[in-house]
Amino acid sequence: MFLARLVTAAALLAVFVTALLYLPNVWWNVLLMPVLLGATWEWGRLARYTSFSQFAFSALVLGSALALQLGAGPKLSASVFSISCAFWLVVAPAWLAMRWRVDSPLALTITGWVVLVPTWLALGRLQAQPGQLLVLLGVVWLADTGAYLAGKAWGKHKLAVAISPGKTWEGVAGGAVAVAVYYVAVSRGLPDWDWWSDARGVALFAGVALASVVGDLFESWMKRRVGAKDSGTLLPGHGGILDRIDSMTSSMPFAAALLLYMK
């Protein structure tokens, strides 16, 4: 299992980073389309859609995402990102705190749209500056890795036992330390992005790291409500696509919104 997980992670990372750095934006978006399609299918599984509803939801997400990517200007993009931020900052924490078991197909469809479409739009927009996007994704990956290692070594106090029993406050602290060290390295090592060394940079890194935790917990709750261990089986050793992008669904729209408002 560990070997399969390691091989899958290495292959995905190599393809992802290469595409991020070298593909033109239009082909980057094309590459993300199958990822989005797979994520919509997995969301439908977690929402327990019928076959027809599954296809309808996939068509809705893909169609609206494509339309936004092709036609949305800065104002419309900012509106989409703001909706996403409102969900992850207000709705999702309340959802998790109350442990709502939402079964309404309409509510789950709206939620799925808010989870998936702004993520794809954000990744498409942010790839215009691939180095910057890679740095931001590094925040997400290091927060997750730091949390995993610290939780494994010192984890005792559960973060949300009813939602994700394996997560601990010690893990959260480890993720925060990893991101703090990463921030110092980036702010000192990339002088061309000098504003990253002031309060805006701190807000961006901290916000992305915190948002990633909420996204991770929310996807864990969606799986728990239907008794699923993973969102899918597409990725050996990792589960499904949503299992790999859960932190991105909350953090990337948040990052895109902050960068728009910081200009």
Secondary structure, DSSP 8 states (H G I E B T S, - for coil): -HHHHHHHHHHHHHHHHHHHHHS-HHHHHHHHHHHHHHHHHHHHHHHT--HHHHHHHHHHHHHHHHHHHHH--HHHHHHHHHHHHHIIIIIHHHHHHHT-----HHHHHHHHHHHHHHHHHHHHHHTTSHHHHHHHHHHHHHHHHHHHHHHHHH--SEEETTTEEEEEHHHHHHHHHHHHHHHHHHHHH-GGGGGGGSHHHHHHHHHHHHHHHHHHHHHHHHHHHTT-SSS-SSBTTTB-HHHHHHHHHHHHHHHHHHHHHH-
